[in-house]
Amino acid sequence: MLDAETTALLRKILDEVCAAVSRDEPGARVHVASTLLESASKGEISAEGLKLVAQRALVDAPTMWR
């Protein structure tokens, strides 16, 4: 279970990285969130590391145009 501080950091990074993602395409945001949670639960809790994880996940996220 993640503490409140880490959860807030994950939410902030998710919002920052997915700011340009259309709300009509929630799959990308879900993919990034899932990847962030997985990384945090494995011990990655630095803001820089999590942001990098999120950016990579967004690039790999499924879209309806692929």
VMD Tcl script that builds the backbone (N, CA, C; Angstrom):
set m [mol new atoms 198]
animate dup $m
set s [atomselect $m all]
$s set {name element resname resid chain x y z} {
  {N N MET 1 A 0.847 -1.180 0.000}
  {CA C MET 1 A 0.000 0.000 0.000}
  {C C MET 1 A 0.889 1.238 0.000}
  {N N LEU 2 A 0.557 2.191 -0.831}
  {CA C LEU 2 A 1.344 3.414 -0.949}
  {C C LEU 2 A 0.853 4.455 0.047}
  {N N ASP 3 A 1.798 5.252 0.548}
  {CA C ASP 3 A 1.408 6.297 1.495}
  {C C ASP 3 A 0.782 7.482 0.749}
  {N N ALA 4 A 0.184 8.382 1.513}
  {CA C ALA 4 A -0.543 9.520 0.929}
  {C C ALA 4 A 0.380 10.427 0.113}
  {N N GLU 5 A 1.600 10.610 0.567}
  {CA C GLU 5 A 2.546 11.473 -0.144}
  {C C GLU 5 A 2.903 10.891 -1.516}
  {N N THR 6 A 3.156 9.603 -1.565}
  {CA C THR 6 A 3.474 8.948 -2.832}
  {C C THR 6 A 2.268 8.950 -3.759}
  {N N THR 7 A 1.101 8.709 -3.214}
  {CA C THR 7 A -0.121 8.727 -4.020}
  {C C THR 7 A -0.341 10.098 -4.638}
  {N N ALA 8 A -0.118 11.155 -3.863}
  {CA C ALA 8 A -0.266 12.519 -4.380}
  {C C ALA 8 A 0.758 12.789 -5.480}
  {N N LEU 9 A 1.977 12.296 -5.302}
  {CA C LEU 9 A 3.014 12.467 -6.320}
  {C C LEU 9 A 2.629 11.747 -7.609}
  {N N LEU 10 A 2.121 10.529 -7.492}
  {CA C LEU 10 A 1.694 9.773 -8.669}
  {C C LEU 10 A 0.590 10.505 -9.420}
  {N N ARG 11 A -0.368 11.039 -8.685}
  {CA C ARG 11 A -1.474 11.772 -9.312}
  {C C ARG 11 A -0.959 13.013 -10.044}
  {N N LYS 12 A -0.034 13.739 -9.401}
  {CA C LYS 12 A 0.535 14.948 -10.007}
  {C C LYS 12 A 1.272 14.610 -11.298}
  {N N ILE 13 A 2.096 13.578 -11.255}
  {CA C ILE 13 A 2.856 13.181 -12.448}
  {C C ILE 13 A 1.918 12.691 -13.546}
  {N N LEU 14 A 0.918 11.923 -13.185}
  {CA C LEU 14 A -0.056 11.452 -14.172}
  {C C LEU 14 A -0.730 12.627 -14.862}
  {N N ASP 15 A -1.164 13.610 -14.086}
  {CA C ASP 15 A -1.826 14.787 -14.658}
  {C C ASP 15 A -0.890 15.583 -15.550}
  {N N GLU 16 A 0.364 15.738 -15.132}
  {CA C GLU 16 A 1.339 16.491 -15.931}
  {C C GLU 16 A 1.641 15.789 -17.257}
  {N N VAL 17 A 1.940 14.516 -17.176}
  {CA C VAL 17 A 2.348 13.776 -18.369}
  {C C VAL 17 A 1.188 13.591 -19.337}
  {N N CYS 18 A -0.016 13.433 -18.806}
  {CA C CYS 18 A -1.184 13.183 -19.658}
  {C C CYS 18 A -2.003 14.441 -19.945}
  {N N ALA 19 A -1.446 15.602 -19.688}
  {CA C ALA 19 A -2.191 16.853 -19.891}
  {C C ALA 19 A -2.685 17.008 -21.331}
  {N N ALA 20 A -1.914 16.546 -22.280}
  {CA C ALA 20 A -2.287 16.704 -23.685}
  {C C ALA 20 A -3.079 15.522 -24.229}
  {N N VAL 21 A -3.309 14.513 -23.398}
  {CA C VAL 21 A -4.055 13.333 -23.847}
  {C C VAL 21 A -5.544 13.663 -23.842}
  {N N SER 22 A -6.187 13.367 -24.919}
  {CA C SER 22 A -7.616 13.628 -25.053}
  {C C SER 22 A -8.412 12.809 -24.045}
  {N N ARG 23 A -9.419 13.419 -23.447}
  {CA C ARG 23 A -10.308 12.699 -22.518}
  {C C ARG 23 A -11.148 11.663 -23.263}
  {N N ASP 24 A -11.214 11.799 -24.594}
  {CA C ASP 24 A -11.944 10.828 -25.413}
  {C C ASP 24 A -11.156 9.535 -25.585}
  {N N GLU 25 A -9.916 9.541 -25.119}
  {CA C GLU 25 A -9.060 8.375 -25.257}
  {C C GLU 25 A -8.486 7.991 -23.885}
  {N N PRO 26 A -9.316 7.439 -23.023}
  {CA C PRO 26 A -8.862 7.147 -21.662}
  {C C PRO 26 A -7.867 5.992 -21.577}
  {N N GLY 27 A -7.753 5.194 -22.610}
  {CA C GLY 27 A -6.844 4.047 -22.578}
  {C C GLY 27 A -5.400 4.442 -22.320}
  {N N ALA 28 A -4.965 5.545 -22.903}
  {CA C ALA 28 A -3.589 5.999 -22.706}
  {C C ALA 28 A -3.362 6.402 -21.253}
  {N N ARG 29 A -4.302 7.136 -20.710}
  {CA C ARG 29 A -4.184 7.585 -19.317}
  {C C ARG 29 A -4.201 6.380 -18.360}
  {N N VAL 30 A -5.046 5.419 -18.621}
  {CA C VAL 30 A -5.114 4.216 -17.788}
  {C C VAL 30 A -3.791 3.451 -17.872}
  {N N HIS 31 A -3.238 3.347 -19.057}
  {CA C HIS 31 A -1.961 2.652 -19.242}
  {C C HIS 31 A -0.847 3.335 -18.442}
  {N N VAL 32 A -0.785 4.653 -18.524}
  {CA C VAL 32 A 0.244 5.398 -17.791}
  {C C VAL 32 A 0.037 5.228 -16.287}
  {N N ALA 33 A -1.196 5.343 -15.819}
  {CA C ALA 33 A -1.484 5.189 -14.393}
  {C C ALA 33 A -1.089 3.807 -13.898}
  {N N SER 34 A -1.422 2.803 -14.648}
  {CA C SER 34 A -1.091 1.428 -14.271}
  {C C SER 34 A 0.419 1.225 -14.193}
  {N N THR 35 A 1.118 1.760 -15.161}
  {CA C THR 35 A 2.570 1.634 -15.189}
  {C C THR 35 A 3.203 2.380 -14.017}
  {N N LEU 36 A 2.682 3.555 -13.696}
  {CA C LEU 36 A 3.178 4.313 -12.547}
  {C C LEU 36 A 2.970 3.548 -11.249}
  {N N LEU 37 A 1.782 3.003 -11.067}
  {CA C LEU 37 A 1.497 2.243 -9.853}
  {C C LEU 37 A 2.419 1.038 -9.725}
  {N N GLU 38 A 2.638 0.355 -10.813}
  {CA C GLU 38 A 3.516 -0.812 -10.797}
  {C C GLU 38 A 4.938 -0.416 -10.395}
  {N N SER 39 A 5.441 0.667 -10.977}
  {CA C SER 39 A 6.791 1.118 -10.652}
  {C C SER 39 A 6.912 1.556 -9.198}
  {N N ALA 40 A 5.921 2.286 -8.726}
  {CA C ALA 40 A 5.947 2.756 -7.334}
  {C C ALA 40 A 5.884 1.580 -6.364}
  {N N SER 41 A 5.087 0.592 -6.684}
  {CA C SER 41 A 4.964 -0.557 -5.794}
  {C C SER 41 A 6.236 -1.401 -5.782}
  {N N LYS 42 A 7.062 -1.245 -6.817}
  {CA C LYS 42 A 8.347 -1.949 -6.866}
  {C C LYS 42 A 9.476 -1.131 -6.248}
  {N N GLY 43 A 9.136 0.085 -5.754}
  {CA C GLY 43 A 10.134 0.874 -5.039}
  {C C GLY 43 A 10.572 2.166 -5.688}
  {N N GLU 44 A 10.161 2.425 -6.915}
  {CA C GLU 44 A 10.532 3.686 -7.569}
  {C C GLU 44 A 9.615 4.783 -7.040}
  {N N ILE 45 A 10.172 5.673 -6.194}
  {CA C ILE 45 A 9.332 6.737 -5.632}
  {C C ILE 45 A 9.922 8.129 -5.829}
  {N N SER 46 A 11.001 8.229 -6.595}
  {CA C SER 46 A 11.544 9.564 -6.865}
  {C C SER 46 A 10.712 10.233 -7.953}
  {N N ALA 47 A 10.535 11.524 -7.819}
  {CA C ALA 47 A 9.732 12.270 -8.797}
  {C C ALA 47 A 10.331 12.157 -10.194}
  {N N GLU 48 A 11.639 12.259 -10.294}
  {CA C GLU 48 A 12.304 12.196 -11.599}
  {C C GLU 48 A 12.132 10.820 -12.233}
  {N N GLY 49 A 12.329 9.793 -11.437}
  {CA C GLY 49 A 12.193 8.428 -11.947}
  {C C GLY 49 A 10.779 8.120 -12.384}
  {N N LEU 50 A 9.814 8.530 -11.586}
  {CA C LEU 50 A 8.411 8.273 -11.927}
  {C C LEU 50 A 7.972 9.055 -13.159}
  {N N LYS 51 A 8.469 10.271 -13.294}
  {CA C LYS 51 A 8.106 11.060 -14.474}
  {C C LYS 51 A 8.659 10.403 -15.741}
  {N N LEU 52 A 9.859 9.888 -15.658}
  {CA C LEU 52 A 10.452 9.189 -16.801}
  {C C LEU 52 A 9.648 7.936 -17.140}
  {N N VAL 53 A 9.249 7.194 -16.121}
  {CA C VAL 53 A 8.413 6.003 -16.314}
  {C C VAL 53 A 7.110 6.389 -17.014}
  {N N ALA 54 A 6.490 7.469 -16.556}
  {CA C ALA 54 A 5.213 7.916 -17.123}
  {C C ALA 54 A 5.373 8.353 -18.575}
  {N N GLN 55 A 6.433 9.070 -18.868}
  {CA C GLN 55 A 6.660 9.526 -20.243}
  {C C GLN 55 A 6.878 8.344 -21.182}
  {N N ARG 56 A 7.627 7.368 -20.733}
  {CA C ARG 56 A 7.853 6.170 -21.560}
  {C C ARG 56 A 6.554 5.400 -21.764}
  {N N ALA 57 A 5.756 5.305 -20.697}
  {CA C ALA 57 A 4.481 4.590 -20.795}
  {C C ALA 57 A 3.539 5.288 -21.765}
  {N N LEU 58 A 3.567 6.609 -21.792}
  {CA C LEU 58 A 2.678 7.351 -22.688}
  {C C LEU 58 A 3.053 7.071 -24.151}
  {N N VAL 59 A 4.336 6.976 -24.415}
  {CA C VAL 59 A 4.791 6.668 -25.778}
  {C C VAL 59 A 4.319 5.287 -26.210}
  {N N ASP 60 A 4.291 4.359 -25.247}
  {CA C ASP 60 A 3.907 2.969 -25.542}
  {C C ASP 60 A 2.399 2.719 -25.399}
  {N N ALA 61 A 1.658 3.731 -24.990}
  {CA C ALA 61 A 0.229 3.549 -24.707}
  {C C ALA 61 A -0.541 3.219 -25.981}
  {N N PRO 62 A -1.525 2.335 -25.858}
  {CA C PRO 62 A -2.363 2.012 -27.014}
  {C C PRO 62 A -3.261 3.201 -27.375}
  {N N THR 63 A -3.445 3.393 -28.646}
  {CA C THR 63 A -4.360 4.447 -29.104}
  {C C THR 63 A -5.303 3.839 -30.125}
  {N N MET 64 A -6.390 4.521 -30.361}
  {CA C MET 64 A -7.365 3.994 -31.307}
  {C C MET 64 A -6.904 4.131 -32.749}
  {N N TRP 65 A -5.789 4.853 -32.989}
  {CA C TRP 65 A -5.295 5.037 -34.354}
  {C C TRP 65 A -4.208 4.054 -34.715}
  {N N ARG 66 A -3.736 3.259 -33.774}
  {CA C ARG 66 A -2.649 2.309 -34.072}
  {C C ARG 66 A -3.208 1.021 -34.592}
}
mol reanalyze $m
mol bondsrecalc $m
mol representation Tube
mol addrep $m
